């Protein structure tokens, strides 16, 4: 299972705590933080694979778990080895298969390496979920630094572009595949303080439409999921504000991550075979009522 990776001179063996039937391999290509964790479950899985970026926490983690539950072998991506290991172990405990790749999506070389490694460890990616998200700081546009501008462009827009450009052609050659881009309701709604973040997500939605036209005729479906207010570990410090804002929507509450993940998993499934270029709002009716 690991020999094809160990043949590469840039790969070094690393140690880790001892989850059942798991192994950690150091990539050591661009930084000493890049590692791979492969975790093999005890039950069989469908011959399908998925890469979910930003899947060590929040919506991404829930999506990775949901896709594994649907029978896919999942490549979990993030920057935190401990959190990533936890996701892999959760998937394994349910009988699934997961591989953890740590990479900085702000680094072009690492993004390309992520695509290559994902293909290598799985034999080919069938589903790509572009979920990783850099919200930056909530501040007036005039207070946004050029560094923050470039970081959000890099992670929220450039990384999905590079990953899709790297992986979708192979899906098209096989005649099937799915790309799910995770946007946000604020991409379609004016919200002060998040102009740049909203703009990057609106750009991602435009890419969805273009990619649907480009890859759809060759069997690759590309769609967007746009969550509204979602309860995640990242926003646990502002629960009161989130509940107050969500109370103004028809649902009158924030979403749970599993509710967003269920839509992502559906769009990645054969059940969504006739859905292409769509933007599915998972916002409790926020946009409909605005």
C-alpha positions in Angstrom: 0.0 0.0 0.0 2.9 2.4 0.8 5.7 1.1 -1.5 4.9 3.4 -4.4 5.3 6.5 -2.1 8.4 5.3 -0.4 10.2 4.9 -3.7 10.2 8.7 -4.1 13.5 10.2 -2.7 11.7 13.2 -1.1 9.6 10.9 1.2 10.8 10.1 4.7 9.3 7.9 7.4 7.9 9.7 10.4 6.6 8.4 13.7 3.2 9.0 15.2 0.9 7.6 17.9 -0.5 4.2 17.0 -4.0 4.3 15.5 -5.1 0.8 14.2 -3.8 -0.1 10.7 -2.4 3.4 10.1 0.8 4.9 8.9 2.4 8.3 8.7 4.7 9.2 5.9 6.7 12.5 5.7 6.5 14.2 2.3 9.3 16.7 3.1 8.8 18.3 -0.3 8.1 22.0 0.5 8.1 22.2 4.3 8.6 20.0 7.3 4.9 20.3 8.1 3.7 18.3 5.0 2.9 14.7 5.9 0.6 11.9 4.8 -1.5 9.8 7.1 -3.1 6.7 5.5 -5.8 5.0 7.5 -7.4 1.8 6.2 -10.7 0.6 7.6 -11.8 -3.0 8.0 -14.8 -2.9 5.6 -14.8 -2.6 1.9 -15.7 0.7 0.2 -17.0 1.7 -3.2 -14.4 2.2 -6.0 -14.8 6.0 -5.7 -12.5 8.6 -4.2 -12.8 12.2 -3.0 -10.5 15.0 -2.0 -12.0 17.5 0.4 -9.9 20.6 1.1 -10.0 22.2 4.5 -11.5 19.0 6.0 -9.9 18.8 9.4 -12.7 20.9 11.0 -16.2 22.4 10.5 -18.1 21.8 7.3 -15.1 20.2 5.5 -14.7 17.6 8.2 -18.4 16.8 8.2 -18.3 16.5 4.4 -15.3 14.1 4.5 -17.1 11.9 7.0 -20.3 12.0 4.9 -18.5 11.1 1.7 -16.8 8.2 3.6 -20.2 7.1 4.8 -21.3 7.1 1.2 -18.6 4.6 0.4 -15.9 6.8 -0.9 -12.2 6.6 0.0 -11.5 10.2 1.2 -8.4 12.3 1.0 -8.6 14.7 4.0 -6.7 17.9 3.6 -5.7 20.5 6.2 -2.7 22.1 8.0 -3.1 20.6 11.4 -1.8 17.0 11.8 -3.5 16.3 15.1 -7.0 17.4 13.8 -6.4 15.6 10.5 -5.5 12.4 12.3 -8.7 12.7 14.3 -10.8 12.9 11.1 -9.0 9.8 9.7 -9.6 7.9 12.9 -13.3 8.8 12.9 -13.7 7.6 9.3 -11.7 4.4 10.0 -13.8 3.7 13.1 -16.9 3.6 10.8 -15.2 1.2 8.5 -14.0 3.7 5.9 -10.7 4.6 4.3 -9.0 8.0 4.6 -5.7 9.6 3.7 -4.5 12.9 5.2 -2.4 15.3 3.2 -1.2 18.4 4.9 -0.5 21.4 2.6 -0.5 25.2 2.6 -3.0 26.3 -0.1 -1.4 29.7 -0.2 1.7 28.1 -1.8 1.3 27.3 -5.5 3.8 24.5 -5.4 2.1 22.8 -2.5 -1.3 23.1 -4.2 0.1 21.3 -7.2 1.8 18.7 -5.0 -1.5 18.1 -3.2 -3.2 17.3 -6.5 -0.4 15.0 -7.5 -0.3 13.2 -4.2 -4.1 12.8 -4.0 -4.0 11.1 -7.4 -1.1 8.9 -6.3 -2.5 7.6 -3.1 -6.0 7.0 -4.5 -5.3 6.0 -8.1 -7.5 8.9 -9.3 -9.8 11.4 -7.7 -13.5 11.2 -8.7 -14.9 13.9 -6.5 -13.2 17.2 -5.6 -14.7 19.4 -2.8 -13.2 22.9 -2.8 -14.1 23.8 0.7 -10.9 25.4 2.2 -11.6 29.0 3.2 -9.7 31.9 4.4 -12.1 34.4 6.0 -9.4 36.9 6.9 -10.4 39.7 9.3 -13.8 41.4 9.3 -12.9 45.0 8.7 -13.7 47.9 6.3 -12.2 47.6 2.9 -9.9 50.6 3.6 -8.3 48.6 6.5 -7.6 45.5 4.4 -3.9 45.0 3.9 -2.4 43.9 0.6 -1.1 40.8 2.4 -4.6 39.9 3.5 -5.9 40.6 0.0 -3.4 38.3 -1.6 -3.9 35.5 1.0 -7.7 35.4 0.5 -7.4 35.5 -3.3 -4.8 32.6 -3.1 -6.8 30.3 -0.9 -10.4 31.1 -1.7 -10.0 31.4 -5.5 -6.5 30.4 -6.8 -6.3 27.1 -5.0 -9.7 25.8 -6.2 -8.7 27.0 -9.7 -5.4 25.1 -9.6 -6.9 21.9 -8.1 -9.8 21.8 -10.5 -7.5 22.4 -13.4 -5.3 19.6 -12.3 -7.9 17.0 -11.4 -11.0 17.7 -13.6 -9.3 16.7 -16.9 -8.6 13.2 -15.7 -12.2 12.9 -14.5 -13.3 14.0 -18.0 -11.0 11.4 -19.6 -12.8 8.8 -17.5 -16.1 10.2 -18.5 -17.3 10.9 -14.9 -16.6 13.0 -11.9 -17.9 15.8 -9.7 -16.6 19.1 -8.4 -18.4 20.8 -5.5 -17.4 24.3 -4.7 -18.3 25.7 -1.2 -19.3 29.3 -1.4 -21.3 31.4 1.1 -24.6 33.2 1.1 -22.8 36.5 1.6 -21.4 36.2 -2.0 -24.9 37.2 -3.1 -25.7 39.6 -0.3 -24.1 42.8 0.6 -22.6 42.5 4.1 -20.3 45.3 5.5 -16.8 44.3 6.6 -16.4 41.2 4.3 -16.2 42.7 0.9 -13.1 40.9 -0.1 -14.2 37.5 1.2 -17.6 37.9 -0.5 -15.9 38.8 -3.8 -13.6 35.7 -3.7 -16.7 33.5 -3.1 -18.6 35.2 -5.9 -15.6 34.5 -8.2 -15.8 30.8 -7.1 -19.4 30.7 -8.1 -18.5 32.2 -11.5 -15.9 29.4 -11.9 -18.6 26.9 -11.1 -20.7 28.1 -14.1 -17.7 28.2 -16.4 -16.5 24.7 -15.4 -19.9 23.3 -15.8 -19.9 24.5 -19.4 -16.3 23.3 -19.9 -16.4 19.9 -18.3 -20.1 19.0 -18.2 -20.2 17.7 -21.8 -17.5 15.2 -20.8 -19.3 13.8 -17.7 -17.9 16.0 -15.0 -20.6 17.8 -12.9 -19.6 21.1 -11.2 -21.9 22.7 -8.7 -21.8 25.2 -5.7 -23.1 24.9 -2.2 -23.7 28.2 -0.5 -24.2 28.0 3.3 -25.5 30.8 5.4 -24.9 30.9 9.2 -23.3 27.6 10.3 -22.2 26.6 13.7 -18.5 25.5 13.6 -15.6 25.4 16.0 -14.2 28.5 14.3 -17.1 30.7 15.3 -17.8 29.2 18.7 -16.6 32.5 20.2 -19.5 34.4 18.6 -22.5 32.2 19.2 -24.8 35.0 20.5 -24.3 37.0 17.3 -24.8 34.0 15.1 -28.0 33.0 16.8 -29.2 36.5 16.7 -28.5 36.9 12.9 -29.9 33.4 12.1 -33.1 34.2 14.0 -34.0 36.7 11.2 -34.1 33.9 8.6 -37.1 31.6 7.9 -35.3 28.7 9.6 -34.7 30.9 12.7 -31.6 29.1 13.6 -28.0 28.5 12.4 -27.2 25.3 10.4 -25.4 22.4 11.8 -22.3 21.3 9.8 -23.9 17.9 9.0 -26.8 19.7 7.2 -24.4 21.4 4.8 -22.3 18.2 4.4 -25.4 16.3 3.4 -26.0 18.6 0.5 -22.3 18.3 -0.6 -22.5 14.5 -0.4 -25.7 14.6 -2.5 -24.2 16.8 -5.2 -21.2 14.4 -5.3 -23.5 11.4 -5.7 -25.1 9.7 -8.8 -28.4 11.0 -7.4 -27.5 14.5 -8.6 -26.6 13.3 -12.1 -28.8 15.9 -13.8 -27.6 18.9 -11.6 -24.9 20.9 -13.3 -23.8 24.5 -12.8 -26.2 25.0 -9.9 -25.8 27.1 -6.7 -27.6 25.3 -3.9 -28.4 27.7 -1.0 -28.1 26.0 2.4 -28.9 29.2 4.3 -32.2 28.5 6.1 -34.0 30.8 3.6 -31.7 33.8 4.2 -31.4 34.9 0.6 -35.0 34.1 -0.2 -36.3 36.3 2.6 -33.9 39.2 2.0 
